[in-house]
Amino acid sequence: MKDYKISLEISGPTAIWTRPDTGATPVSYPVPPWSATKGIFESIIRLKNTIIIPIAVEVCAPIVYHDYTTNYGGPLRKGEQIAKNDSFQHKATVLIDVCYRFYARIESLKYVPKSLAEAARLSEVNSQHACQEIFNRRLHKGQFHDIPCLGWREFVPDYIGPFRENTKVEKSFSDMMTSFLYCVFGQEPGILNPRYVQNPEGRRIKNGRLEYAE
């Protein structure tokens, strides 16, 4: 069976891939978790009868950590802060000047059509091939379902598109993460069920590349 694969390059001035164990002052992983990478792919293409499975990420810029502070004025402040209309200073350790290459494969997803017309239409196309073609077309044109972000919503990329010729993988960078968040949600939509990877091969960045092994 033919493999249908897709890839993209993404970069930006600031990113955070939050480590859950760092609590109220979050610190970033050096690379995004599987679910964050999947979300970036799906900001470009989502089809009912296919699923995008991230397989690897490559680091294409030096990993540089930076202190970041923002004023939060939302409903999660303490009651007295809300009463006084005071902001809460939220501190984090983020990454700056990031660049990554993402790789994924496309698999068929069992989907029950809602009508005979929809069933007939879907039966006429190779869903994996269609997903790949639509993804590549939208990536080249800069078309998105949703604006992709580098962790937090305010961290938007300055580039997302096909691989650039002058981009090089940081093969000098390797890292071992004690525990790595794999995904936040389970198979059921909207149900929180975080999973962590403890297998060394699933949390090892070697020569600038991380394989998303479960």
Protein Blocks (a to p, Z undefined) as FASTA:
>chain_A
ZZdddddddddfbdcdddfklojmccddfbdcfklmmmmmmmmpccfkbccddfbdcdfb
dcdddddddddfbfkbcfklmmnopacdddddddehiaddddddddddddddfbfklmmm
mmmpcfklmmmmmmmmmmmnopafbdcdehiaklccfbdcdddfklccdfkbccddfbac
fbfbdfbghiacddddfbfklmcceehiacddZZ
